């Protein structure tokens, strides 16, 4: 059994990754952490586990990798989609994946690292920008209001919170979400958030919409 610790401050990604990995008979998630202190405690309690650590937690990678290996843990770094990893840093973890990794590739990486192999998927900004035709197509389908709602969904807001921020009723937000789901081809808010995170063009457009909304509210 491969024991796994997820450490990421993006709850949506943690939930999505956990849902994918929990389906595998040979993988068991023993802890989920949203900061480094909790991660260290979890590693000490689950020696020999595979740990997935997001770079958004700002870990001291050399120190944390050393600590993980001392506890017989294997270390996989989750890099942001547009992040460039220096070669000297990339040489330290047992694996590096991009946040937009697909489910089957995530499972394969965990298994390979658990077997003692290395698994490196270094980010490539140019490739992502040129190949993300799906993200571009979806971005162009959504209205500015729908994009604001997507931004708030990614932030983890509930329908009531979104309605309050947009100055409308909760039922109106539900109607918007049905339209968004149909345009994107997802069935719920978790799938919507994961789809957005996995498509950099769409994620950047949502972030821009969210920033504009915050400026208007200020």
C-alpha positions as CSV (number, residue, x, y, z in Angstrom):
1,X,0.0,0.0,0.0
2,X,1.4,3.4,-1.0
3,X,0.6,6.0,1.7
4,X,0.3,9.5,0.5
5,X,0.3,13.0,2.1
6,X,-1.1,15.9,0.2
7,X,0.2,19.4,1.1
8,X,-1.3,22.3,-0.8
9,X,-3.0,25.6,0.2
10,X,-5.4,25.3,-2.8
11,X,-8.3,23.3,-1.3
12,X,-9.9,22.8,-4.7
13,X,-6.8,21.1,-6.1
14,X,-6.4,19.0,-2.9
15,X,-10.0,17.8,-3.2
16,X,-9.7,16.9,-6.9
17,X,-6.4,15.1,-6.5
18,X,-7.7,13.2,-3.5
19,X,-10.8,12.2,-5.4
20,X,-8.6,10.8,-8.2
21,X,-6.1,9.0,-6.0
22,X,-8.6,7.6,-3.6
23,X,-10.0,5.4,-6.4
24,X,-6.8,3.4,-6.6
25,X,-6.6,0.3,-4.5
26,X,-2.9,0.6,-3.9
27,X,-2.9,4.2,-2.7
28,X,-4.2,5.5,0.6
29,X,-4.2,9.2,1.6
30,X,-3.2,9.4,5.2
31,X,-3.1,13.2,5.6
32,X,-4.0,16.5,3.9
33,X,-2.2,19.7,4.9
34,X,-2.5,23.3,4.1
35,X,0.8,24.5,5.6
36,X,4.4,23.3,6.1
37,X,4.1,22.9,9.9
38,X,1.2,20.4,9.5
39,X,3.1,18.6,6.7
40,X,6.1,18.1,8.9
41,X,3.9,16.7,11.7
42,X,2.2,14.4,9.1
43,X,5.6,13.1,7.8
44,X,6.8,12.3,11.3
45,X,3.6,10.3,11.9
46,X,3.7,8.5,8.5
47,X,7.3,7.6,7.9
48,X,7.9,6.2,4.4
49,X,5.0,8.0,2.8
50,X,5.0,9.7,-0.6
51,X,4.4,13.5,-0.1
52,X,3.0,15.9,-2.7
53,X,4.0,19.4,-1.8
54,X,2.8,22.5,-3.7
55,X,5.4,25.2,-4.4
56,X,2.6,27.7,-3.5
57,X,3.3,26.8,0.2
58,X,6.8,28.4,-0.4
59,X,8.7,25.5,1.1
60,X,12.4,25.6,1.7
61,X,12.9,22.8,-0.8
62,X,16.5,21.7,0.1
63,X,15.7,21.6,3.8
64,X,12.3,19.9,3.4
65,X,13.6,17.3,0.9
66,X,16.4,16.4,3.4
67,X,13.9,16.1,6.2
68,X,11.6,14.0,4.1
69,X,14.3,11.6,3.1
70,X,15.5,11.3,6.7
71,X,12.0,10.1,7.5
72,X,12.2,7.7,4.5
73,X,9.5,9.7,2.7
74,X,9.6,10.4,-1.1
75,X,9.0,14.0,-2.2
76,X,7.0,15.2,-5.2
77,X,6.8,18.9,-5.9
78,X,3.7,20.4,-7.4
79,X,4.8,23.3,-9.6
80,X,2.4,26.1,-10.8
81,X,1.6,25.9,-14.5
82,X,3.7,28.9,-15.4
83,X,6.5,28.3,-12.9
84,X,10.1,27.7,-14.0
85,X,12.1,25.4,-11.8
86,X,15.9,26.1,-11.6
87,X,18.0,23.0,-12.5
88,X,19.7,22.9,-9.1
89,X,16.2,22.8,-7.4
90,X,14.8,20.3,-9.9
91,X,17.6,17.9,-9.0
92,X,16.4,17.6,-5.4
93,X,12.8,16.2,-5.3
94,X,12.0,12.6,-6.3
95,X,9.4,14.0,-8.7
96,X,8.1,17.3,-10.2
97,X,4.6,17.7,-11.7
98,X,2.6,20.6,-13.0
99,X,-0.6,21.6,-11.3
100,X,-2.4,20.9,-14.6
101,X,-1.4,17.2,-14.6
102,X,-4.1,14.8,-15.7
103,X,-5.4,12.2,-13.3
104,X,-3.9,9.1,-14.9
105,X,-0.5,10.8,-15.1
106,X,-0.7,11.9,-11.4
107,X,-1.4,8.3,-10.4
108,X,1.4,7.0,-12.6
109,X,3.9,9.5,-11.1
110,X,3.0,8.6,-7.5
111,X,3.5,4.9,-8.2
112,X,6.8,5.5,-10.0
113,X,8.1,7.6,-7.2
114,X,6.9,5.1,-4.6
115,X,9.0,2.4,-6.5
116,X,12.1,4.6,-6.1
117,X,12.0,6.0,-9.7
118,X,12.2,9.7,-10.6
119,X,9.3,11.4,-12.3
120,X,10.0,14.9,-13.7
121,X,7.4,17.0,-15.6
122,X,9.0,20.4,-15.7
123,X,6.7,23.3,-16.7
124,X,7.0,24.8,-20.1
125,X,5.2,28.1,-20.6
126,X,5.6,28.3,-24.4
127,X,4.1,24.8,-24.9
128,X,1.2,25.5,-22.6
129,X,0.3,28.8,-24.2
130,X,0.4,27.4,-27.7
131,X,-1.3,24.1,-27.1
132,X,-4.2,25.2,-24.8
133,X,-6.8,25.6,-27.6
134,X,-9.5,24.1,-25.3
135,X,-8.9,26.7,-22.6
136,X,-8.9,29.5,-25.2
137,X,-12.1,28.3,-26.7
138,X,-13.9,28.0,-23.4
139,X,-12.6,31.5,-22.3
140,X,-14.1,33.0,-25.5
141,X,-17.5,31.4,-24.8
142,X,-17.9,32.8,-21.3
143,X,-19.4,36.3,-20.7
144,X,-17.6,38.7,-18.4
145,X,-20.2,38.0,-15.6
146,X,-19.7,34.3,-16.0
147,X,-16.0,34.7,-15.8
148,X,-16.4,36.6,-12.5
149,X,-18.4,33.7,-11.2
150,X,-15.8,31.2,-12.3
151,X,-13.1,33.3,-10.5
152,X,-15.2,33.2,-7.3
153,X,-15.8,29.4,-7.6
154,X,-12.0,28.8,-7.9
155,X,-11.6,30.8,-4.7
156,X,-14.0,28.4,-3.0
157,X,-17.0,30.8,-2.6
158,X,-20.5,29.5,-2.0
159,X,-23.4,30.6,-4.1
160,X,-24.7,32.9,-1.4
161,X,-21.3,34.6,-1.1
162,X,-21.1,35.0,-4.9
163,X,-24.5,36.5,-5.0
164,X,-23.6,39.0,-2.2
165,X,-20.4,40.1,-4.1
166,X,-22.2,40.5,-7.4
167,X,-25.2,42.2,-5.8
168,X,-27.8,39.7,-7.0
169,X,-29.9,36.7,-5.8
170,X,-28.6,33.2,-5.1
171,X,-31.1,31.7,-7.6
172,X,-29.6,34.0,-10.3
173,X,-26.1,32.5,-9.5
174,X,-27.5,29.0,-9.8
175,X,-28.9,29.9,-13.3
176,X,-25.5,31.3,-14.3
177,X,-23.8,28.1,-13.1
178,X,-26.0,25.9,-15.2
179,X,-25.1,27.9,-18.2
180,X,-21.4,27.8,-17.4
181,X,-21.6,24.0,-16.8
182,X,-23.2,23.5,-20.2
183,X,-20.7,25.7,-22.0
184,X,-17.7,24.0,-20.5
185,X,-19.1,20.4,-20.2
186,X,-18.7,19.9,-16.5
187,X,-21.3,18.7,-14.0
188,X,-20.4,20.5,-10.7
189,X,-18.4,23.3,-9.1
190,X,-15.4,21.0,-8.3
191,X,-15.1,19.9,-11.9
192,X,-15.4,23.5,-13.0
193,X,-12.7,24.7,-10.6
194,X,-10.3,21.8,-11.6
195,X,-11.0,22.5,-15.3
196,X,-10.1,26.2,-14.8
197,X,-6.9,25.4,-12.8
198,X,-5.8,22.9,-15.5
199,X,-6.2,25.4,-18.4
200,X,-3.8,28.3,-17.9
201,X,-5.4,30.6,-20.5
202,X,-8.8,30.2,-18.7
203,X,-7.2,30.5,-15.2
204,X,-5.5,33.7,-16.1
205,X,-8.7,35.2,-17.5
206,X,-10.6,34.2,-14.3
207,X,-7.9,35.7,-12.1
208,X,-8.1,39.0,-14.1
209,X,-11.9,39.0,-13.7
210,X,-11.5,38.4,-10.0
211,X,-9.1,41.2,-9.6
212,X,-11.4,43.6,-11.5
213,X,-14.2,42.6,-9.2
214,X,-12.1,43.3,-6.1
215,X,-11.2,46.7,-7.5
216,X,-14.8,47.6,-8.0
217,X,-15.7,46.4,-4.5
218,X,-12.9,48.4,-2.8
